[in-house]
């Protein structure tokens, strides 16, 4: 999977995750959240199933990236909320 595919997958996954969580960000932030979310989602899948997850541009990997991005946005919201108190 090429770099451009990673950026596109990350941007779309980050954008959908930001819509689900209700947190708005710019294009670059969505790309970052989506790519980091894909890594987090891959670790979650590996932890739950006990086996690796194939990386590619397909629907399961996209769902894993969105779930990981939602987890990342949720954690950052919790940490940000704790910091304000």
N, CA, C and O atoms as a printed pandas DataFrame, in Angstrom:
     atom_number atom_name residue_name chain_id  residue_number  x_coord  y_coord  z_coord
0              1         N          UNK        A               1    0.852   -1.168    0.000
1              2        CA          UNK        A               1    0.000    0.000    0.000
2              3         C          UNK        A               1    0.897    1.230    0.000
3              4         O          UNK        A               1    1.762    1.369    0.865
4              5         N          UNK        A               2    0.700    2.102   -0.944
5              6        CA          UNK        A               2    1.550    3.263   -1.086
6              7         C          UNK        A               2    1.236    4.359   -0.086
7              8         O          UNK        A               2    0.223    4.324    0.613
8              9         N          UNK        A               3    2.117    5.316   -0.038
9             10        CA          UNK        A               3    1.971    6.430    0.881
10            11         C          UNK        A               3    0.690    7.206    0.626
11            12         O          UNK        A               3    0.017    7.608    1.575
12            13         N          UNK        A               4    0.344    7.422   -0.619
13            14        CA          UNK        A               4   -0.869    8.151   -0.947
14            15         C          UNK        A               4   -2.113    7.407   -0.454
15            16         O          UNK        A               4   -3.064    8.030    0.016
16            17         N          UNK        A               5   -2.104    6.090   -0.560
17            18        CA          UNK        A               5   -3.228    5.291   -0.061
18            19         C          UNK        A               5   -3.359    5.414    1.451
19            20         O          UNK        A               5   -4.470    5.505    1.973
20            21         N          UNK        A               6   -2.219    5.419    2.164
21            22        CA          UNK        A               6   -2.250    5.590    3.618
22            23         C          UNK        A               6   -2.845    6.951    3.988
23            24         O          UNK        A               6   -3.638    7.054    4.924
24            25         N          UNK        A               7   -2.461    7.982    3.256
25            26        CA          UNK        A               7   -2.960    9.331    3.545
26            27         C          UNK        A               7   -4.454    9.409    3.282
27            28         O          UNK        A               7   -5.195    9.975    4.087
28            29         N          UNK        A               8   -4.907    8.849    2.166
29            30        CA          UNK        A               8   -6.335    8.881    1.846
30            31         C          UNK        A               8   -7.133    8.073    2.871
31            32         O          UNK        A               8   -8.156    8.543    3.370
32            33         N          UNK        A               9   -6.674    6.868    3.183
33            34        CA          UNK        A               9   -7.364    6.042    4.179
34            35         C          UNK        A               9   -7.376    6.738    5.538
35            36         O          UNK        A               9   -8.394    6.732    6.231
36            37         N          UNK        A              10   -6.261    7.331    5.918
37            38        CA          UNK        A              10   -6.189    8.043    7.190
38            39         C          UNK        A              10   -7.105    9.248    7.222
39            40         O          UNK        A              10   -7.760    9.504    8.232
40            41         N          UNK        A              11   -7.157    9.991    6.130
41            42        CA          UNK        A              11   -8.011   11.183    6.082
42            43         C          UNK        A              11   -9.482   10.815    6.209
43            44         O          UNK        A              11  -10.219   11.446    6.967
44            45         N          UNK        A              12   -9.908    9.807    5.477
45            46        CA          UNK        A              12  -11.319    9.408    5.522
46            47         C          UNK        A              12  -11.659    8.779    6.874
47            48         O          UNK        A              12  -12.710    9.072    7.444
48            49         N          UNK        A              13  -10.789    7.928    7.386
49            50        CA          UNK        A              13  -11.033    7.308    8.689
50            51         C          UNK        A              13  -11.062    8.360    9.794
51            52         O          UNK        A              13  -11.926    8.310   10.670
52            53         N          UNK        A              14  -10.136    9.303    9.764
53            54        CA          UNK        A              14  -10.116   10.374   10.762
54            55         C          UNK        A              14  -11.328   11.269   10.668
55            56         O          UNK        A              14  -11.864   11.700   11.689
56            57         N          UNK        A              15  -11.771   11.557    9.451
57            58        CA          UNK        A              15  -12.950   12.401    9.253
58            59         C          UNK        A              15  -14.197   11.714    9.792
59            60         O          UNK        A              15  -14.997   12.341   10.487
60            61         N          UNK        A              16  -14.373   10.424    9.476
61            62        CA          UNK        A              16  -15.542    9.688    9.968
62            63         C          UNK        A              16  -15.489    9.573   11.483
63            64         O          UNK        A              16  -16.515    9.720   12.147
64            65         N          UNK        A              17  -14.317    9.314   12.039
65            66        CA          UNK        A              17  -14.190    9.225   13.498
66            67         C          UNK        A              17  -14.523   10.562   14.149
67            68         O          UNK        A              17  -15.173   10.593   15.194
68            69         N          UNK        A              18  -14.086   11.666   13.545
69            70        CA          UNK        A              18  -14.393   12.981   14.130
70            71         C          UNK        A              18  -15.882   13.267   14.066
71            72         O          UNK        A              18  -16.418   13.930   14.954
72            73         N          UNK        A              19  -16.562   12.781   13.034
73            74        CA          UNK        A              19  -18.012   12.929   12.968
74            75         C          UNK        A              19  -18.705   12.092   14.040
75            76         O          UNK        A              19  -19.671   12.539   14.658
76            77         N          UNK        A              20  -18.205   10.875   14.255
77            78        CA          UNK        A              20  -18.812    9.987   15.251
78            79         C          UNK        A              20  -18.622   10.509   16.673
79            80         O          UNK        A              20  -19.522   10.400   17.505
80            81         N          UNK        A              21  -17.458   11.072   16.944
81            82        CA          UNK        A              21  -17.141   11.552   18.290
82            83         C          UNK        A              21  -17.671   12.972   18.499
83            84         O          UNK        A              21  -17.902   13.391   19.633
84            85         N          UNK        A              22  -17.859   13.701   17.416
85            86        CA          UNK        A              22  -18.346   15.063   17.530
86            87         C          UNK        A              22  -17.246   16.083   17.732
87            88         O          UNK        A              22  -17.479   17.155   18.291
88            89         N          UNK        A              23  -16.068   15.758   17.284
89            90        CA          UNK        A              23  -14.915   16.647   17.396
90            91         C          UNK        A              23  -14.446   17.032   16.012
91            92         O          UNK        A              23  -14.152   16.164   15.189
92            93         N          UNK        A              24  -14.374   18.289   15.755
93            94        CA          UNK        A              24  -13.985   18.753   14.430
94            95         C          UNK        A              24  -12.495   19.044   14.383
95            96         O          UNK        A              24  -11.917   19.540   15.350
96            97         N          UNK        A              25  -11.890   18.736   13.272
97            98        CA          UNK        A              25  -10.479   19.033   13.060
98            99         C          UNK        A              25  -10.252   19.335   11.596
99           100         O          UNK        A              25  -11.140   19.112   10.773
100          101         N          UNK        A              26   -9.117   19.824   11.270
101          102        CA          UNK        A              26   -8.784   20.109    9.885
102          103         C          UNK        A              26   -8.370   18.857    9.144
103          104         O          UNK        A              26   -8.337   17.766    9.713
104          105         N          UNK        A              27   -8.060   19.020    7.890
105          106        CA          UNK        A              27   -7.682   17.896    7.034
106          107         C          UNK        A              27   -6.418   17.206    7.541
107          108         O          UNK        A              27   -6.360   15.978    7.614
108          109         N          UNK        A              28   -5.420   17.992    7.886
109          110        CA          UNK        A              28   -4.153   17.405    8.368
110          111         C          UNK        A              28   -4.357   16.657    9.682
111          112         O          UNK        A              28   -3.786   15.585    9.882
112          113         N          UNK        A              29   -5.168   17.216   10.577
113          114        CA          UNK        A              29   -5.445   16.540   11.840
114          115         C          UNK        A              29   -6.203   15.243   11.598
115          116         O          UNK        A              29   -5.927   14.238   12.253
116          117         N          UNK        A              30   -7.158   15.248   10.664
117          118        CA          UNK        A              30   -7.894   14.030   10.347
118          119         C          UNK        A              30   -6.971   12.953    9.785
119          120         O          UNK        A              30   -7.125   11.777   10.117
120          121         N          UNK        A              31   -6.021   13.334    8.943
121          122        CA          UNK        A              31   -5.059   12.372    8.405
122          123         C          UNK        A              31   -4.243   11.766    9.543
123          124         O          UNK        A              31   -4.087   10.547    9.624
124          125         N          UNK        A              32   -3.727   12.619   10.415
125          126        CA          UNK        A              32   -2.926   12.161   11.549
126          127         C          UNK        A              32   -3.734   11.233   12.452
127          128         O          UNK        A              32   -3.266   10.154   12.816
128          129         N          UNK        A              33   -4.945   11.650   12.813
129          130        CA          UNK        A              33   -5.805   10.836   13.686
130          131         C          UNK        A              33   -6.126    9.505   13.013
131          132         O          UNK        A              33   -6.112    8.465   13.672
132          133         N          UNK        A              34   -6.411    9.519   11.725
133          134        CA          UNK        A              34   -6.742    8.285   11.016
134          135         C          UNK        A              34   -5.579    7.309   10.932
135          136         O          UNK        A              34   -5.764    6.106   11.120
136          137         N          UNK        A              35   -4.383    7.814   10.653
137          138        CA          UNK        A              35   -3.216    6.924   10.546
138          139         C          UNK        A              35   -2.832    6.366   11.908
139          140         O          UNK        A              35   -2.588    5.166   12.040
140          141         N          UNK        A              36   -2.775    7.223   12.920
141          142        CA          UNK        A              36   -2.482    6.736   14.277
142          143         C          UNK        A              36   -3.599    5.808   14.751
143          144         O          UNK        A              36   -3.337    4.806   15.416
144          145         N          UNK        A              37   -4.838    6.140   14.409
145          146        CA          UNK        A              37   -5.971    5.284   14.756
146          147         C          UNK        A              37   -5.882    3.911   14.117
147          148         O          UNK        A              37   -6.300    2.920   14.716
148          149         N          UNK        A              38   -5.341    3.840   12.906
149          150        CA          UNK        A              38   -5.167    2.542   12.244
150          151         C          UNK        A              38   -4.185    1.668   13.018
151          152         O          UNK        A              38   -4.393    0.463   13.161
152          153         N          UNK        A              39   -3.112    2.284   13.517
153          154        CA          UNK        A              39   -2.165    1.524   14.336
154          155         C          UNK        A              39   -2.817    1.071   15.639
155          156         O          UNK        A              39   -2.650   -0.077   16.049
156          157         N          UNK        A              40   -3.553    1.957   16.286
157          158        CA          UNK        A              40   -4.234    1.599   17.535
158          159         C          UNK        A              40   -5.256    0.494   17.282
159          160         O          UNK        A              40   -5.339   -0.466   18.047
160          161         N          UNK        A              41   -6.027    0.630   16.217
161          162        CA          UNK        A              41   -7.000   -0.408   15.874
162          163         C          UNK        A              41   -6.341   -1.740   15.590
163          164         O          UNK        A              41   -6.861   -2.785   15.980
164          165         N          UNK        A              42   -5.197   -1.716   14.911
165          166        CA          UNK        A              42   -4.460   -2.955   14.649
166          167         C          UNK        A              42   -3.988   -3.617   15.926
167          168         O          UNK        A              42   -4.050   -4.840   16.054
168          169         N          UNK        A              43   -3.510   -2.809   16.886
169          170        CA          UNK        A              43   -3.105   -3.371   18.176
170          171         C          UNK        A              43   -4.298   -3.949   18.928
171          172         O          UNK        A              43   -4.177   -4.994   19.567
172          173         N          UNK        A              44   -5.444   -3.284   18.860
173          174        CA          UNK        A              44   -6.653   -3.785   19.527
174          175         C          UNK        A              44   -7.074   -5.123   18.926
175          176         O          UNK        A              44   -7.375   -6.069   19.654
176          177         N          UNK        A              45   -7.094   -5.198   17.599
177          178        CA          UNK        A              45   -7.469   -6.452   16.933
178          179         C          UNK        A              45   -6.495   -7.564   17.286
179          180         O          UNK        A              45   -6.906   -8.696   17.540
180          181         N          UNK        A              46   -5.209   -7.247   17.303
181          182        CA          UNK        A              46   -4.210   -8.258   17.647
182          183         C          UNK        A              46   -4.367   -8.706   19.097
183          184         O          UNK        A              46   -4.213   -9.892   19.388
184          185         N          UNK        A              47   -4.668   -7.792   20.007
185          186        CA          UNK        A              47   -4.849   -8.139   21.414
186          187         C          UNK        A              47   -6.087   -9.009   21.608
187          188         O          UNK        A              47   -6.048   -9.989   22.352
188          189         N          UNK        A              48   -7.182   -8.654   20.944
189          190        CA          UNK        A              48   -8.443   -9.386   21.123
190          191         C          UNK        A              48   -8.396  -10.760   20.459
191          192         O          UNK        A              48   -8.834  -11.746   21.051
192          193         N          UNK        A              49   -7.873  -10.835   19.243
193          194        CA          UNK        A              49   -7.895  -12.101   18.507
194          195         C          UNK        A              49   -6.655  -12.957   18.732
195          196         O          UNK        A              49   -6.691  -14.169   18.517
196          197         N          UNK        A              50   -5.559  -12.338   19.162
197          198        CA          UNK        A              50   -4.337  -13.088   19.370
198          199         C          UNK        A              50   -3.546  -13.339   18.100
199          200         O          UNK        A              50   -2.561  -14.077   18.120
200          201         N          UNK        A              51   -3.957  -12.744   17.009
201          202        CA          UNK        A              51   -3.218  -12.901   15.760
202          203         C          UNK        A              51   -3.138  -11.567   15.043
203          204         O          UNK        A              51   -3.912  -10.650   15.317
204          205         N          UNK        A              52   -2.219  -11.474   14.148
205          206        CA          UNK        A              52   -1.992  -10.235   13.419
206          207         C          UNK        A              52   -3.133   -9.899   12.482
207          208         O          UNK        A              52   -3.969  -10.744   12.159
208          209         N          UNK        A              53   -3.149   -8.666   12.058
209          210        CA          UNK        A              53   -4.178   -8.192   11.144
210          211         C          UNK        A              53   -3.508   -7.807    9.843
211          212         O          UNK        A              53   -2.507   -7.091    9.842
212          213         N          UNK        A              54   -4.056   -8.281    8.734
213          214        CA          UNK        A              54   -3.455   -7.955    7.441
214          215         C          UNK        A              54   -3.721   -6.490    7.096
215          216         O          UNK        A              54   -4.828   -5.980    7.271
216          217         N          UNK        A              55   -2.702   -5.852    6.616
217          218        CA          UNK        A              55   -2.812   -4.446    6.264
218          219         C          UNK        A              55   -3.037   -4.343    4.771
219          220         O          UNK        A              55   -2.288   -4.907    3.974
220          221         N          UNK        A              56   -4.051   -3.637    4.413
221          222        CA          UNK        A              56   -4.347   -3.418    3.008
222          223         C          UNK        A              56   -5.477   -2.413    2.893
223          224         O          UNK        A              56   -6.045   -1.986    3.898
224          225         N          UNK        A              57   -5.794   -2.045    1.692
225          226        CA          UNK        A              57   -6.857   -1.081    1.455
226          227         C          UNK        A              57   -8.133   -1.858    1.181
227          228         O          UNK        A              57   -8.510   -2.076    0.029
228          229         N          UNK        A              58   -8.803   -2.280    2.274
229          230        CA          UNK        A              58  -10.041   -3.029    2.156
230          231         C          UNK        A              58  -10.985   -2.603    3.281
231          232         O          UNK        A              58  -10.598   -1.836    4.162
232          233         N          UNK        A              59  -12.203   -3.093    3.251
233          234        CA          UNK        A              59  -13.214   -2.675    4.224
234          235         C          UNK        A              59  -12.849   -3.030    5.665
235          236         O          UNK        A              59  -12.999   -2.178    6.541
236          237         N          UNK        A              60  -12.373   -4.252    5.956
237          238        CA          UNK        A              60  -12.002   -4.549    7.347
238          239         C          UNK        A              60  -10.908   -3.634    7.893
239          240         O          UNK        A              60  -10.980   -3.201    9.043
240          241         N          UNK        A              61   -9.903   -3.340    7.079
241          242        CA          UNK        A              61   -8.842   -2.459    7.570
242          243         C          UNK        A              61   -9.357   -1.040    7.749
243          244         O          UNK        A              61   -8.899   -0.330    8.643
244          245         N          UNK        A              62  -10.290   -0.618    6.926
245          246        CA          UNK        A              62  -10.881    0.701    7.079
246          247         C          UNK        A              62  -11.694    0.786    8.368
247          248         O          UNK        A              62  -11.615    1.783    9.086
248          249         N          UNK        A              63  -12.471   -0.250    8.662
249          250        CA          UNK        A              63  -13.259   -0.281    9.905
250          251         C          UNK        A              63  -12.333   -0.273   11.114
251          252         O          UNK        A              63  -12.601    0.416   12.098
252          253         N          UNK        A              64  -11.258   -1.027   11.048
253          254        CA          UNK        A              64  -10.282   -1.053   12.145
254          255         C          UNK        A              64   -9.671    0.334   12.337
255          256         O          UNK        A              64   -9.483    0.773   13.472
256          257         N          UNK        A              65   -9.362    1.026   11.247
257          258        CA          UNK        A              65   -8.793    2.380   11.334
258          259         C          UNK        A              65   -9.789    3.349   11.956
259          260         O          UNK        A              65   -9.404    4.179   12.780
260          261         N          UNK        A              66  -11.049    3.261   11.583
261          262        CA          UNK        A              66  -12.074    4.150   12.156
262          263         C          UNK        A              66  -12.257    3.862   13.644
263          264         O          UNK        A              66  -12.344    4.793   14.445
264          265         N          UNK        A              67  -12.314    2.595   14.022
265          266        CA          UNK        A              67  -12.467    2.241   15.441
266          267         C          UNK        A              67  -11.262    2.732   16.236
267          268         O          UNK        A              67  -11.424    3.282   17.325
268          269         N          UNK        A              68  -10.072    2.542   15.711
269          270        CA          UNK        A              68   -8.875    3.031   16.392
270          271         C          UNK        A              68   -8.870    4.544   16.515
271          272         O          UNK        A              68   -8.459    5.078   17.545
272          273         N          UNK        A              69   -9.322    5.244   15.476
273          274        CA          UNK        A              69   -9.386    6.704   15.524
274          275         C          UNK        A              69  -10.418    7.182   16.536
275          276         O          UNK        A              69  -10.199    8.180   17.222
276          277         N          UNK        A              70  -11.540    6.479   16.632
277          278        CA          UNK        A              70  -12.553    6.823   17.647
278          279         C          UNK        A              70  -11.977    6.626   19.044
279          280         O          UNK        A              70  -12.189    7.456   19.928
280          281         N          UNK        A              71  -11.249    5.532   19.244
281          282        CA          UNK        A              71  -10.609    5.286   20.545
282          283         C          UNK        A              71   -9.614    6.407   20.853
283          284         O          UNK        A              71   -9.583    6.923   21.971
284          285         N          UNK        A              72   -8.807    6.778   19.871
285          286        CA          UNK        A              72   -7.832    7.852   20.074
286          287         C          UNK        A              72   -8.510    9.173   20.407
287          288         O          UNK        A              72   -8.080    9.865   21.331
288          289         N          UNK        A              73   -9.555    9.537   19.679
289          290        CA          UNK        A              73  -10.264   10.782   19.958
290          291         C          UNK        A              73  -10.949   10.752   21.325
291          292         O          UNK        A              73  -11.003   11.766   22.020
292          293         N          UNK        A              74  -11.465    9.596   21.703
293          294        CA          UNK        A              74  -12.105    9.466   23.018
294          295         C          UNK        A              74  -11.087    9.627   24.141
295          296         O          UNK        A              74  -11.357   10.293   25.140
296          297         N          UNK        A              75   -9.926    9.018   23.975
297          298        CA          UNK        A              75   -8.883    9.135   24.998
298          299         C          UNK        A              75   -8.404   10.574   25.111
299          300         O          UNK        A              75   -8.228   11.085   26.218
300          301         N          UNK        A              76   -8.192   11.232   23.975
301          302        CA          UNK        A              76   -7.736   12.625   24.033
302          303         C          UNK        A              76   -8.803   13.532   24.626
303          304         O          UNK        A              76   -8.467   14.523   25.276
304          305         N          UNK        A              77  -10.070   13.225   24.423
305          306        CA          UNK        A              77  -11.130   14.016   25.050
306          307         C          UNK        A              77  -11.137   13.832   26.558
307          308         O          UNK        A              77  -11.317   14.791   27.309
308          309         N          UNK        A              78  -10.941   12.591   26.998
309          310        CA          UNK        A              78  -10.892   12.323   28.436
310          311         C          UNK        A              78   -9.709   13.006   29.087
311          312         O          UNK        A              78   -9.849   13.622   30.144
312          313         N          UNK        A              79   -8.541   12.903   28.465
313          314        CA          UNK        A              79   -7.344   13.526   29.025
314          315         C          UNK        A              79   -7.485   15.050   29.015
315          316         O          UNK        A              79   -7.102   15.720   29.974
316          317         N          UNK        A              80   -8.032   15.587   27.937
317          318        CA          UNK        A              80   -8.245   17.027   27.862
318          319         C          UNK        A              80   -9.247   17.517   28.894
319          320         O          UNK        A              80   -9.084   18.604   29.447
320          321         N          UNK        A              81  -10.276   16.732   29.157
321          322        CA          UNK        A              81  -11.260   17.089   30.181
322          323         C          UNK        A              81  -10.692   17.024   31.572
323          324         O          UNK        A              81  -11.055   17.829   32.429
324          325         N          UNK        A              82   -9.792   16.066   31.817
325          326        CA          UNK        A              82   -9.173   15.947   33.133
326          327         C          UNK        A              82   -8.203   17.101   33.363
327          328         O          UNK        A              82   -8.035   17.564   34.491
328          329         N          UNK        A              83   -7.572   17.557   32.299
329          330        CA          UNK        A              83   -6.604   18.639   32.404
330          331         C          UNK        A              83   -7.277   19.969   32.739
331          332         O          UNK        A              83   -6.682   20.812   33.412
332          333         N          UNK        A              84   -8.500   20.160   32.279
333          334        CA          UNK        A              84   -9.204   21.423   32.510
334          335         C          UNK        A              84   -9.710   21.545   33.935
335          336         O          UNK        A              84   -9.966   22.657   34.397
336          337         N          UNK        A              85   -9.858   20.453   34.633
337          338        CA          UNK        A              85  -10.420   20.490   35.998
338          339         C          UNK        A              85   -9.439   20.965   36.990
339          340         O          UNK        A              85   -9.753   21.054   38.177
